[in-house]
Amino acid sequence: MEAGLLAGFGGWFAVTAALAIAALVTRRLLLDRPWLSGVAMFGWVALHGTLAVVSVGTLAGIGLYAGIG
Protein backbone atom coordinates (compact mmCIF):
# COMPACT_ATOMS: atom_id res chain seq x y z
CA MET A 1 0.00 0.00 0.00
CA GLU A 2 1.41 3.37 -0.99
CA ALA A 3 1.15 6.45 1.17
CA GLY A 4 0.69 9.86 -0.37
CA LEU A 5 3.07 12.75 0.08
CA LEU A 6 0.79 14.45 2.60
CA ALA A 7 0.48 11.25 4.65
CA GLY A 8 4.26 10.87 4.60
CA PHE A 9 4.79 14.39 5.91
CA GLY A 10 2.07 13.85 8.51
CA GLY A 11 3.80 10.71 9.75
CA TRP A 12 7.16 12.46 9.80
CA PHE A 13 5.64 15.34 11.79
CA ALA A 14 4.02 12.96 14.32
CA VAL A 15 7.25 11.02 14.87
CA THR A 16 9.23 14.26 15.23
CA ALA A 17 6.76 15.56 17.82
CA ALA A 18 6.95 12.29 19.77
CA LEU A 19 10.76 12.42 19.74
CA ALA A 20 10.72 16.04 20.88
CA ILE A 21 8.51 15.22 23.86
CA ALA A 22 10.66 12.23 24.82
CA ALA A 23 13.82 14.31 24.45
CA LEU A 24 12.42 17.08 26.66
CA VAL A 25 11.42 14.65 29.39
CA THR A 26 14.75 12.83 29.27
CA ARG A 27 16.76 16.04 29.26
CA ARG A 28 14.87 17.51 32.20
CA LEU A 29 14.50 14.44 34.42
CA LEU A 30 17.54 12.29 33.73
CA LEU A 31 20.25 14.71 32.68
CA ASP A 32 19.35 17.55 35.06
CA ARG A 33 19.84 20.17 32.37
CA PRO A 34 18.26 23.62 32.13
CA TRP A 35 14.71 23.77 30.85
CA LEU A 36 14.22 24.11 27.10
CA SER A 37 10.88 24.96 25.60
CA GLY A 38 9.03 22.43 23.51
CA VAL A 39 9.38 24.66 20.47
CA ALA A 40 13.17 24.85 20.84
CA MET A 41 13.51 21.10 21.33
CA PHE A 42 11.13 20.42 18.44
CA GLY A 43 13.30 22.61 16.23
CA TRP A 44 16.46 20.73 17.17
CA VAL A 45 14.84 17.34 16.67
CA ALA A 46 13.33 18.41 13.34
CA LEU A 47 16.65 19.79 12.13
CA HIS A 48 18.76 16.82 13.16
CA GLY A 49 16.07 14.32 12.17
CA THR A 50 15.89 15.80 8.68
CA LEU A 51 19.68 15.78 8.44
CA ALA A 52 19.72 12.11 9.47
CA VAL A 53 17.07 11.18 6.89
CA VAL A 54 18.92 12.98 4.10
CA SER A 55 22.25 11.43 5.13
CA VAL A 56 20.88 7.89 5.29
CA GLY A 57 19.01 8.36 2.02
CA THR A 58 22.17 9.61 0.33
CA LEU A 59 24.26 6.72 1.64
CA ALA A 60 21.57 4.22 0.61
CA GLY A 61 21.44 5.75 -2.87
CA ILE A 62 25.21 5.54 -3.21
CA GLY A 63 25.14 1.95 -2.00
CA LEU A 64 22.43 0.98 -4.46
CA TYR A 65 24.19 2.77 -7.31
CA ALA A 66 27.43 0.95 -6.48
CA GLY A 67 25.59 -2.37 -6.50
CA ILE A 68 26.11 -3.11 -2.81
CA GLY A 69 22.40 -3.46 -2.01
PEJO-V976845 format. One record per residue. N is the residue number from 0. PHI is phi in whole degrees, -180 to 180 (NA if undefined). PSI is psi as a letter, one per 30 degrees, with the letter a starting at -180 (* if undefined). OMEGA is omega as a letter, one per 40 degrees, with the letter a starting at -180 (none if undefined). Layout:
((N | PHI | PSI | OMEGA) (N | PHI | PSI | OMEGA))
This chain:
((0 | NA | k | a) (1 | -94 | k | i) (2 | -102 | k | i) (3 | -76 | l | a) (4 | -62 | e | i) (5 | -64 | e | i) (6 | -66 | e | i) (7 | -64 | e | i) (8 | -67 | e | i) (9 | -63 | e | i) (10 | -66 | e | i) (11 | -61 | e | i) (12 | -64 | e | a) (13 | -65 | e | i) (14 | -66 | e | i) (15 | -63 | e | i) (16 | -64 | e | i) (17 | -64 | e | i) (18 | -66 | e | i) (19 | -64 | e | i) (20 | -64 | e | i) (21 | -63 | e | i) (22 | -66 | e | i) (23 | -64 | e | a) (24 | -64 | e | i) (25 | -63 | e | a) (26 | -62 | e | a) (27 | -75 | e | a) (28 | -85 | e | a) (29 | -92 | e | a) (30 | -97 | f | i) (31 | 53 | h | i) (32 | -101 | l | i) (33 | -60 | l | a) (34 | -69 | k | i) (35 | -117 | k | i) (36 | -70 | l | i) (37 | -62 | e | i) (38 | -66 | e | i) (39 | -64 | e | a) (40 | -67 | e | i) (41 | -61 | e | i) (42 | -63 | e | i) (43 | -64 | e | a) (44 | -66 | e | i) (45 | -64 | e | a) (46 | -64 | e | a) (47 | -72 | e | i) (48 | -65 | e | i) (49 | -65 | e | i) (50 | -62 | e | i) (51 | -65 | e | i) (52 | -64 | e | i) (53 | -65 | e | i) (54 | -64 | e | a) (55 | -66 | e | i) (56 | -63 | e | i) (57 | -64 | e | i) (58 | -64 | e | i) (59 | -65 | e | i) (60 | -63 | e | i) (61 | -64 | e | i) (62 | -63 | e | i) (63 | -68 | e | i) (64 | -64 | e | a) (65 | -79 | f | i) (66 | 87 | g | a) (67 | -76 | e | a) (68 | -90 | * | none))
